[in-house]
Amino acid sequence: MAELLKVQDLETQFRVREGIVHAVNGVSFSLKEGETLGIVGESGCGKSVTVMSMLRLIPSPPGKVVAGQAFYQGKDLLKMSDEEIRHVRGSQISMVFQDPMTSFNPVLTIGRQVAEPLEIHQGMSRKQAYERVADMLELVGIPKAKARLNDYPHQFSGGMRQRVMIAMSLVCNPSVLIADEPTTALDVTIQAQIVELVKELRDKLGMAIIWITHDLGVIAGLADRMAVMYGGYIIETAPVKSLYANPTHPYTLGLLNSLPRLDTDQYRRLESIDGLPPILMDKPTSCPFAPRCTFVREHCLQENPPLLETGPDHYAACWVDTKTGRERA
């Protein structure tokens, strides 16, 4: 599969009253055609800021992308003009935002809002766009879609609004869909329906997906590859099966040990990760996870580790081999 998207050494900062927050600190990843990449980590680790920076959606001020590149089909998104990036967003790279309750304009009809990208990016007439919108709403499971084009957002439930948001993001047949915790505000049953819907649409339309979440269970059944973030860094990346079977970073181990297991009859108490996430007013010069890590060594407090190869296509930013407890060469 050809490489569709490549982000290199992305850094984003926010200037606040107390100083500068180093939200993203040199993130690199790639995405191939038709691939699903899961990005996981606790709140505040930089997941959403990474993709918002890539699409130039960070409000400035206070935010600013201070370094890095984001190549889409060979062109750097961060160096495009405002006009060029507007033609990429929505038509070639689409985003489903976190909260379906606040993602729509409450005074415009659903049909008008979903049709707008077609009129802007593909030059369709209002009639053509509405016909396409009705087809897309049916595709994502909205019953009697044509009759609901003139309804307003408040007339849809949360799950239906999220389906409409997915229809809006797919209406221009994008190459990449970015889903930023799209099921967080929904109940468990609706979450499962939305995940199954996205999997069906991915297989049918052949698009690549970046799925951002803190739910490791969702990623296990959806993604091909996974990147774990902590303190503004990617600290482990691997194919999903490899990462779940053989996590090599202490933080990833902690995340997986905090989940209940259904694949064993053996009773095991769930574990928690002691301590608090780092306050990123200063860019970390040592391992950001060191204060909370049970494997910490002197080296961890002196130098921030790069991503080191720990297996086939498996990399972790840790100086210590968590299986042996010895420091890596």
ChimeraX attribute file (.defattr): number of C-alpha atoms within 10 A of each C-alpha:
attribute: neighborCount
match mode: 1-to-1
recipient: residues
	/A:1	8
	/A:2	9
	/A:3	15
	/A:4	18
	/A:5	21
	/A:6	18
	/A:7	21
	/A:8	15
	/A:9	15
	/A:10	22
	/A:11	23
	/A:12	25
	/A:13	22
	/A:14	21
	/A:15	15
	/A:16	12
	/A:17	7
	/A:18	7
	/A:19	10
	/A:20	16
	/A:21	18
	/A:22	20
	/A:23	25
	/A:24	30
	/A:25	23
	/A:26	17
	/A:27	21
	/A:28	17
	/A:29	15
	/A:30	15
	/A:31	21
	/A:32	17
	/A:33	16
	/A:34	20
	/A:35	21
	/A:36	24
	/A:37	27
	/A:38	26
	/A:39	26
	/A:40	25
	/A:41	24
	/A:42	16
	/A:43	13
	/A:44	17
	/A:45	22
	/A:46	25
	/A:47	30
	/A:48	22
	/A:49	22
	/A:50	25
	/A:51	20
	/A:52	17
	/A:53	21
	/A:54	22
	/A:55	19
	/A:56	21
	/A:57	12
	/A:58	20
	/A:59	11
	/A:60	11
	/A:61	9
	/A:62	13
	/A:63	19
	/A:64	16
	/A:65	20
	/A:66	12
	/A:67	15
	/A:68	18
	/A:69	20
	/A:70	24
	/A:71	18
	/A:72	20
	/A:73	12
	/A:74	11
	/A:75	13
	/A:76	17
	/A:77	23
	/A:78	18
	/A:79	13
	/A:80	13
	/A:81	9
	/A:82	11
	/A:83	8
	/A:84	11
	/A:85	17
	/A:86	16
	/A:87	15
	/A:88	17
	/A:89	20
	/A:90	23
	/A:91	21
	/A:92	18
	/A:93	23
	/A:94	24
	/A:95	25
	/A:96	23
	/A:97	19
	/A:98	19
	/A:99	19
	/A:100	24
	/A:101	17
	/A:102	11
	/A:103	14
	/A:104	19
	/A:105	12
	/A:106	12
	/A:107	9
	/A:108	13
	/A:109	18
	/A:110	25
	/A:111	25
	/A:112	17
	/A:113	19
	/A:114	27
	/A:115	25
	/A:116	19
	/A:117	22
	/A:118	23
	/A:119	15
	/A:120	14
	/A:121	16
	/A:122	13
	/A:123	12
	/A:124	16
	/A:125	12
	/A:126	14
	/A:127	10
	/A:128	13
	/A:129	22
	/A:130	21
	/A:131	14
	/A:132	17
	/A:133	27
	/A:134	21
	/A:135	16
	/A:136	21
	/A:137	26
	/A:138	16
	/A:139	15
	/A:140	22
	/A:141	16
	/A:142	19
	/A:143	12
	/A:144	11
	/A:145	18
	/A:146	16
	/A:147	10
	/A:148	17
	/A:149	20
	/A:150	13
	/A:151	14
	/A:152	18
	/A:153	24
	/A:154	14
	/A:155	12
	/A:156	17
	/A:157	13
	/A:158	19
	/A:159	20
	/A:160	20
	/A:161	22
	/A:162	27
	/A:163	27
	/A:164	28
	/A:165	25
	/A:166	27
	/A:167	24
	/A:168	26
	/A:169	26
	/A:170	27
	/A:171	23
	/A:172	19
	/A:173	18
	/A:174	20
	/A:175	19
	/A:176	30
	/A:177	24
	/A:178	22
	/A:179	23
	/A:180	21
	/A:181	20
	/A:182	24
	/A:183	25
	/A:184	15
	/A:185	16
	/A:186	17
	/A:187	11
	/A:188	11
	/A:189	9
	/A:190	16
	/A:191	18
	/A:192	13
	/A:193	15
	/A:194	22
	/A:195	17
	/A:196	14
	/A:197	16
	/A:198	18
	/A:199	17
	/A:200	13
	/A:201	16
	/A:202	18
	/A:203	11
	/A:204	9
	/A:205	14
	/A:206	16
	/A:207	20
	/A:208	23
	/A:209	28
	/A:210	21
	/A:211	24
	/A:212	23
	/A:213	24
	/A:214	18
	/A:215	17
	/A:216	17
	/A:217	11
	/A:218	16
	/A:219	22
	/A:220	16
	/A:221	13
	/A:222	18
	/A:223	20
	/A:224	17
	/A:225	23
	/A:226	27
	/A:227	23
	/A:228	24
	/A:229	23
	/A:230	23
	/A:231	26
	/A:232	27
	/A:233	28
	/A:234	27
	/A:235	28
	/A:236	26
	/A:237	27
	/A:238	25
	/A:239	17
	/A:240	21
	/A:241	15
	/A:242	17
	/A:243	24
	/A:244	16
	/A:245	8
	/A:246	16
	/A:247	24
	/A:248	27
	/A:249	25
	/A:250	25
	/A:251	23
	/A:252	22
	/A:253	16
	/A:254	18
	/A:255	20
	/A:256	19
	/A:257	16
	/A:258	14
	/A:259	15
	/A:260	12
	/A:261	13
	/A:262	7
	/A:263	6
	/A:264	7
	/A:265	7
	/A:266	8
	/A:267	8
	/A:268	10
	/A:269	10
	/A:270	12
	/A:271	13
	/A:272	12
	/A:273	15
	/A:274	11
	/A:275	10
	/A:276	9
	/A:277	16
	/A:278	18
	/A:279	14
	/A:280	19
	/A:281	16
	/A:282	12
	/A:283	17
	/A:284	18
	/A:285	12
	/A:286	15
	/A:287	23
	/A:288	24
	/A:289	24
	/A:290	20
	/A:291	16
	/A:292	16
	/A:293	18
	/A:294	14
	/A:295	17
	/A:296	19
	/A:297	15
	/A:298	9
	/A:299	15
	/A:300	22
	/A:301	15
	/A:302	11
	/A:303	14
	/A:304	18
	/A:305	18
	/A:306	15
	/A:307	17
	/A:308	15
	/A:309	16
	/A:310	19
	/A:311	13
	/A:312	9
	/A:313	11
	/A:314	21
	/A:315	22
	/A:316	26
	/A:317	21
	/A:318	28
	/A:319	25
	/A:320	22
	/A:321	17
	/A:322	17
	/A:323	9
	/A:324	8
	/A:325	12
	/A:326	12
	/A:327	15
	/A:328	12
	/A:329	6
